[in-house]
Amino acid sequence: MYMSNSLENKDLPDSKLLREVEFSEYLNFDMLNGWLETIPLYDKNDLSIPGWPKSPVHELDLSRYNFKGRLLVKDESPLDVNPTGTFKDRAAWEVASLYRDFAAGVIADIENGIISVEEVSRMKAPKFSLISAGNEGAAVACFMEKHRLPPPKILIAEETPSDTKEKLMTLYCDLYETRFEDVELTGNDILQLTENEDGEDLTSSHRFKPGEVYYDLMTHRLFNRMDEICEADSRPRIYLPHGSGRLMENVVFWQGEIRRKAARNIVDPKFGGNASMIANADVFGAEPTTARVADKVHAEFRPFVTYTRDDIATRRRARETGMESDIEIVQDDFIEGAHQIYKDFGIRAEPSGAIGLALALKHNEEGRIKPGQTVFTVNTGKGIISEPIEEMQRIRERILKAS
């Protein structure tokens, strides 16, 4: 059915419910205790934690493409690193862990006599809403199903390809579609469009510090690898997608945080290297010109601009990132070329995940990369939503059975 929505005299598009998963509307003590006991708690200051194996770093020889720099690719695609095949699994884990923390808080309130078990049974089970073009929604759905959490409420564009819709409809989620064009949505709008007024929108929310915590382990591992191979006076370059995943935001945040800790003689348990070299690395966020190739990072699928060129300029002035750091546009032909390079080297990728390399190729052509200069990029992976539906379901079953 279609639902008509309005809030404070604002005209919202209709949304259509495509799929709904049955789940208890209200909490109970056994549910909370299950979340607390089955969702693992890791020490995120320990980079060797078993919960997140290190992603491989490949050094690719691109001399035949006349690439002048030394290219290293941090590869987030292996399924034994990220269960659904992309870096979005890191964010999905953070979202799932919020339920563990919520359960611990409610159980503590019960034990301290602040609320009763009966009162808890009248509390609605919290649900998250999010806009997704596929990968993040699939990752969150798999993690929620694995830990028997409330299904996420995923909002997609009406024009989402039919095969992507078909695959999403087999996953553990409540799925809605709407029209995004010419509509400036707020977090409350997303909650309305997904019938989740009592819930929380992940797409726009800053409450959970997504720009700091979603990829902090991944970022620190990148920085430690840089510290191992880069000279103190070098100016390495980092190329990333700039989209809804907020990876660039995390990297630049931690550049500044590492710089400030070093200035105050504060020990960072996850990084003990050269803070000056890290802070002066140039970080580039890549955006596509169209949605034809790199559809998952096109502006259509990230209606909330959470990190802008003005934010980067502020970091540059504070010397908390490199003096060239910026967000830049890259054309489709470079993206297609980068995707083909990954395929030639046997690296699982999709065009959206190759957009960082695409911008590096463009900079190389423009003469902005010096001979021998160290260049890092992140292949953000190839999500299960890009696989044939039978393979997607096989991967999903493996996730659910894994300890």
C-alpha positions as CSV (number, residue, x, y, z in Angstrom):
1,M,0.0,0.0,0.0
2,Y,1.0,3.7,-0.4
3,M,1.1,5.9,2.7
4,S,0.5,9.6,2.4
5,N,2.7,11.7,4.8
6,S,2.8,15.2,6.1
7,L,4.6,16.8,9.0
8,E,4.3,20.5,10.0
9,N,2.6,21.3,6.7
10,K,5.5,19.8,4.7
11,D,4.5,17.8,1.6
12,L,6.4,14.5,1.6
13,P,6.2,12.0,-1.2
14,D,4.3,8.8,-0.7
15,S,6.2,5.7,0.4
16,K,5.3,2.2,-0.4
17,L,5.8,-0.8,1.9
18,L,7.4,-3.6,-0.1
19,R,8.2,-6.1,2.6
20,E,7.7,-6.4,6.3
21,V,9.3,-8.9,8.8
22,E,7.4,-10.0,11.8
23,F,9.0,-9.0,15.1
24,S,7.6,-8.3,18.6
25,E,6.5,-4.8,19.0
26,Y,7.4,-4.7,22.6
27,L,10.4,-5.6,24.7
28,N,10.7,-8.4,27.2
29,F,13.4,-9.4,29.7
30,D,14.5,-12.5,27.8
31,M,14.9,-10.4,24.6
32,L,17.2,-7.9,26.4
33,N,19.2,-10.6,28.1
34,G,19.7,-12.4,24.8
35,W,21.1,-9.2,23.2
36,L,23.4,-8.7,26.1
37,E,24.7,-12.2,26.1
38,T,25.0,-13.0,22.4
39,I,26.4,-9.7,20.9
40,P,30.1,-9.9,21.6
41,L,32.0,-7.0,23.2
42,Y,35.4,-6.2,21.9
43,D,38.2,-4.0,23.2
44,K,38.5,-1.5,20.3
45,N,41.8,-0.3,21.6
46,D,43.3,-3.7,20.7
47,L,43.9,-3.8,17.0
48,S,44.5,-7.5,17.1
49,I,40.9,-8.3,18.2
50,P,39.5,-11.5,16.5
51,G,36.3,-9.8,15.7
52,W,37.8,-7.8,12.9
53,P,40.6,-9.5,11.0
54,K,43.0,-7.1,9.2
55,S,42.1,-6.4,5.6
56,P,44.9,-7.1,3.2
57,V,47.0,-4.3,1.6
58,H,48.0,-5.0,-2.0
59,E,50.9,-3.2,-3.7
60,L,49.9,-2.9,-7.4
61,D,52.4,-2.2,-10.1
62,L,50.6,0.2,-12.5
63,S,53.7,1.1,-14.5
64,R,52.1,-0.1,-17.7
65,Y,49.4,2.6,-17.1
66,N,52.2,5.1,-16.6
67,F,51.2,5.5,-13.0
68,K,54.1,7.4,-11.3
69,G,53.4,6.7,-7.7
70,R,53.7,3.7,-5.4
71,L,50.2,2.4,-5.1
72,L,48.9,0.4,-2.1
73,V,45.3,-0.7,-1.9
74,K,43.6,-1.5,1.4
75,D,41.2,-4.2,0.3
76,E,37.9,-4.5,2.2
77,S,36.3,-7.0,-0.2
78,P,37.4,-10.4,1.3
79,L,34.4,-12.2,2.9
80,D,36.6,-13.5,5.7
81,V,37.3,-9.9,6.7
82,N,33.9,-8.3,6.0
83,P,31.1,-10.9,6.0
84,T,28.9,-9.1,3.3
85,G,32.0,-8.0,1.3
86,T,32.2,-4.3,1.9
87,F,33.4,-1.8,4.5
88,K,29.8,-1.2,5.4
89,D,30.0,-4.2,7.7
90,R,32.1,-2.1,10.1
91,A,29.3,0.4,10.4
92,A,26.7,-2.4,10.6
93,W,28.6,-3.9,13.6
94,E,28.5,-0.6,15.4
95,V,24.8,-0.4,14.9
96,A,24.2,-3.9,16.2
97,S,26.4,-3.2,19.2
98,L,24.1,-0.3,20.2
99,Y,21.4,-2.9,21.0
100,R,23.8,-4.6,23.4
101,D,24.5,-1.3,25.1
102,F,20.8,-0.5,25.3
103,A,20.0,-3.9,26.8
104,A,22.8,-3.5,29.4
105,G,21.4,-0.1,30.4
106,V,17.8,-1.3,30.7
107,I,18.8,-4.4,32.7
108,A,20.9,-2.2,35.0
109,D,17.8,0.0,35.6
110,I,15.8,-3.1,36.5
111,E,18.4,-4.4,38.9
112,N,18.5,-1.0,40.6
113,G,14.8,-0.7,41.0
114,I,14.4,2.2,38.6
115,I,12.0,0.4,36.4
116,S,10.2,-3.0,36.7
117,V,10.1,-5.9,34.3
118,E,6.4,-5.2,33.8
119,E,7.2,-1.6,32.7
120,V,9.8,-2.9,30.3
121,S,7.2,-5.1,28.7
122,R,5.3,-1.9,27.8
123,M,8.3,-0.4,26.1
124,K,8.5,-0.6,22.3
125,A,11.5,-2.4,20.8
126,P,13.6,0.3,19.2
127,K,14.1,0.2,15.4
128,F,16.5,1.9,13.1
129,S,15.6,3.5,9.8
130,L,18.1,4.3,7.0
131,I,18.3,5.2,3.4
132,S,20.4,2.7,1.4
133,A,21.3,2.0,-2.2
134,G,21.9,-1.6,-1.3
135,N,25.2,-2.4,0.5
136,E,24.6,-0.7,3.8
137,G,21.1,-2.0,4.0
138,A,22.2,-5.5,3.3
139,A,25.0,-5.4,5.9
140,V,22.8,-4.0,8.6
141,A,20.0,-6.5,7.8
142,C,22.5,-9.5,8.0
143,F,23.9,-8.3,11.4
144,M,20.4,-7.7,12.8
145,E,19.2,-11.1,11.7
146,K,22.3,-12.8,13.1
147,H,21.8,-11.4,16.6
148,R,17.9,-11.6,16.5
149,L,17.5,-7.8,16.6
150,P,14.6,-5.8,15.3
151,P,14.7,-5.7,11.5
152,P,16.0,-2.4,10.1
153,K,13.6,-0.2,8.1
154,I,15.2,0.5,4.8
155,L,14.1,3.2,2.5
156,I,15.2,3.0,-1.2
157,A,14.5,5.1,-4.3
158,E,11.6,4.2,-6.5
159,E,14.0,3.9,-9.4
160,T,16.3,1.4,-7.7
161,P,17.0,-1.4,-10.2
162,S,14.4,-4.1,-10.0
163,D,17.0,-6.8,-9.4
164,T,18.3,-4.9,-6.4
165,K,14.8,-4.5,-5.0
166,E,14.2,-8.3,-5.5
167,K,17.4,-9.1,-3.5
168,L,16.6,-6.7,-0.7
169,M,13.1,-8.2,-0.4
170,T,14.7,-11.5,0.5
171,L,16.7,-10.0,3.4
172,Y,15.7,-9.4,7.1
173,C,14.3,-5.9,6.8
174,D,11.2,-3.8,6.4
175,L,11.6,-2.4,3.0
176,Y,10.0,0.9,1.7
177,E,10.4,2.9,-1.5
178,T,9.8,6.5,-2.3
179,R,10.8,9.4,-4.6
180,F,13.9,11.3,-3.6
181,E,14.0,13.9,-6.4
182,D,13.4,17.5,-5.4
183,V,12.8,16.6,-1.8
184,E,14.9,17.8,1.1
185,L,14.4,15.1,3.8
186,T,15.0,15.4,7.5
187,G,15.6,12.6,9.9
188,N,12.0,12.9,11.1
189,D,10.8,12.6,7.4
190,I,12.7,9.3,7.0
191,L,11.1,8.0,10.2
192,Q,7.7,9.0,8.9
193,L,8.3,7.4,5.5
194,T,9.3,4.2,7.2
195,E,6.5,4.2,9.8
196,N,9.0,4.5,12.6
197,E,8.2,7.7,14.4
198,D,9.3,6.2,17.7
199,G,12.6,4.9,16.3
200,E,15.9,6.4,15.2
201,D,17.1,7.5,11.8
202,L,20.7,6.4,11.1
203,T,21.1,8.3,7.8
204,S,21.1,11.8,9.4
205,S,21.8,11.2,13.1
206,H,25.1,12.4,14.7
207,R,24.1,11.1,18.1
208,F,26.1,7.8,17.6
209,K,29.2,9.7,16.3
210,P,29.3,7.9,13.0
211,G,32.0,10.2,11.7
212,E,34.3,9.0,14.5
213,V,33.5,5.4,15.4
214,Y,32.2,3.6,12.3
215,Y,35.7,3.1,10.9
216,D,38.1,3.9,13.7
217,L,39.8,0.5,13.7
218,M,40.0,0.4,9.9
219,T,41.5,3.9,9.9
220,H,44.0,3.2,12.6
221,R,45.2,0.1,10.8
222,L,45.6,2.2,7.6
223,F,47.6,4.8,9.6
224,N,49.8,2.1,11.2
225,R,50.5,0.6,7.7
226,M,51.4,4.1,6.5
227,D,53.7,4.6,9.4
228,E,55.5,1.3,8.6
229,I,56.4,2.3,5.0
230,C,56.5,6.1,4.8
231,E,59.4,8.3,5.7
232,A,58.8,11.0,8.3
233,D,59.1,13.8,5.8
234,S,57.0,12.1,3.1
235,R,53.6,13.4,2.0
236,P,51.5,10.3,1.3
237,R,48.2,10.6,-0.4
238,I,45.0,8.8,0.5
239,Y,42.1,8.4,-2.0
240,L,38.6,7.4,-0.7
241,P,35.0,7.5,-1.9
242,H,33.0,10.4,-0.6
243,G,29.5,9.1,0.0
244,S,27.1,8.1,2.7
245,G,29.6,5.7,4.2
246,R,31.4,8.6,5.9
247,L,34.8,6.9,5.5
248,M,36.6,10.2,4.5
249,E,35.0,11.9,7.5
250,N,36.4,9.2,9.8
251,V,39.9,9.4,8.3
252,V,40.2,13.1,8.5
253,F,38.7,13.2,12.1
254,W,41.4,10.7,13.3
255,Q,44.1,12.7,11.5
256,G,43.3,15.6,13.7
257,E,42.7,13.5,16.8
258,I,46.1,11.8,16.5
259,R,47.7,15.3,16.0
260,R,46.0,16.7,19.1
261,K,46.9,13.7,21.3
262,A,50.6,13.9,20.3
263,A,50.6,17.7,21.0
264,R,49.3,16.9,24.5
265,N,51.5,13.9,25.1
266,I,48.5,11.7,25.3
267,V,49.2,8.0,24.4
268,D,47.0,6.7,21.7
269,P,46.7,2.9,22.3
270,K,46.0,2.3,18.6
271,F,48.7,4.4,17.1
272,G,52.3,5.0,18.3
273,G,53.9,6.3,15.1
274,N,54.7,9.6,13.6
275,A,51.7,11.9,14.2
276,S,53.1,14.7,12.0
277,M,53.4,12.5,9.0
278,I,49.8,11.2,9.4
279,A,48.4,14.7,9.9
280,N,50.1,16.0,6.8
281,A,48.8,13.2,4.5
282,D,46.6,14.6,1.7
283,V,43.2,12.9,1.8
284,F,40.9,13.1,-1.2
285,G,37.3,12.2,-1.3
286,A,36.0,11.2,-4.8
287,E,32.5,11.8,-6.1
288,P,31.1,10.7,-9.5
289,T,29.6,13.1,-12.0
290,T,26.7,10.7,-12.7
291,A,25.0,7.7,-11.3
292,R,25.6,5.7,-14.4
293,V,28.7,3.8,-13.2
294,A,29.3,4.5,-9.5
295,D,25.7,4.5,-8.5
296,K,26.2,3.9,-4.8
297,V,28.1,7.1,-4.1
298,H,26.2,9.4,-6.3
299,A,24.5,12.3,-4.6
300,E,21.0,10.8,-5.2
301,F,21.7,8.2,-2.6
302,R,23.2,10.5,0.1
303,P,20.6,13.2,0.7
304,F,22.4,14.4,3.8
305,V,25.7,16.3,3.2
306,T,27.4,15.5,6.4
307,Y,31.0,16.5,5.4
308,T,31.7,19.3,3.0
309,R,34.6,21.1,1.4
310,D,34.2,23.8,4.1
311,D,34.8,21.1,6.7
312,I,38.0,20.0,4.9
313,A,39.1,23.6,4.6
314,T,38.7,24.1,8.4
315,R,40.9,21.0,9.0
316,R,43.5,22.3,6.5
317,R,43.7,25.7,8.3
318,A,44.2,23.8,11.6
319,R,46.9,21.7,10.0
320,E,44.9,18.6,10.9
321,T,45.0,17.2,7.4
322,G,47.2,17.8,4.3
323,M,47.2,21.1,2.5
324,E,45.8,19.5,-0.6
325,S,43.0,17.5,1.1
326,D,39.7,18.1,-0.7
327,I,36.6,16.6,-2.2
328,E,36.8,16.3,-6.0
329,I,34.7,15.1,-8.9
330,V,35.9,12.2,-11.1
331,Q,34.5,11.2,-14.5
332,D,33.0,7.9,-15.4
333,D,35.7,6.8,-17.7
334,F,38.3,7.0,-14.9
335,I,35.9,4.9,-12.7
336,E,35.4,2.3,-15.3
337,G,39.2,2.1,-15.8
338,A,39.8,1.8,-12.1
339,H,37.2,-1.0,-11.8
340,Q,38.9,-2.8,-14.7
341,I,42.3,-2.6,-13.0
342,Y,40.9,-4.2,-9.9
343,K,39.4,-7.0,-12.0
344,D,42.7,-7.5,-13.8
345,F,44.5,-7.9,-10.5
346,G,41.8,-10.4,-9.2
347,I,40.4,-8.0,-6.6
348,R,36.7,-8.2,-5.8
349,A,35.2,-4.7,-6.4
350,E,32.3,-2.8,-7.9
351,P,32.6,0.6,-9.6
352,S,31.6,2.6,-6.5
353,G,34.3,0.8,-4.5
354,A,36.9,1.7,-7.1
355,I,36.2,5.4,-7.2
356,G,39.1,6.3,-4.9
357,L,41.5,4.6,-7.3
358,A,39.8,6.4,-10.2
359,L,40.6,9.8,-8.7
360,A,44.2,8.7,-8.2
361,L,44.4,7.8,-11.9
362,K,43.0,11.2,-12.7
363,H,45.5,13.0,-10.5
364,N,48.3,10.9,-12.1
365,E,47.2,12.0,-15.6
366,E,47.2,15.6,-14.4
367,G,50.7,15.4,-13.0
368,R,49.7,15.8,-9.4
369,I,51.3,12.6,-8.2
370,K,55.1,12.7,-8.0
371,P,57.4,9.8,-9.1
372,G,57.7,7.3,-6.3
373,Q,55.2,9.1,-4.1
374,T,53.3,6.7,-1.8
375,V,49.6,6.6,-2.7
376,F,47.0,4.7,-0.6
377,T,43.5,3.9,-1.6
378,V,40.7,1.8,-0.2
379,N,38.8,-0.7,-2.3
380,T,35.5,-0.5,-0.3
381,G,34.5,-3.9,-1.7
382,K,31.7,-5.6,-3.5
383,G,28.6,-6.2,-1.6
384,I,26.4,-9.3,-1.6
385,I,23.7,-7.2,-3.2
386,S,25.9,-7.2,-6.4
387,E,26.1,-11.0,-6.4
388,P,23.6,-13.3,-8.1
389,I,20.7,-13.9,-5.7
390,E,21.7,-17.6,-5.2
391,E,25.2,-16.5,-4.2
392,M,23.9,-13.7,-2.0
393,Q,21.7,-16.2,-0.1
394,R,24.6,-18.6,0.3
395,I,26.8,-15.8,1.8
396,R,23.9,-14.8,4.1
397,E,23.5,-18.3,5.4
398,R,27.2,-18.5,6.1
399,I,27.0,-15.3,8.2
400,L,24.0,-16.6,10.2
401,K,25.8,-19.9,11.0
402,A,29.2,-18.3,11.9
403,S,30.1,-18.2,15.6
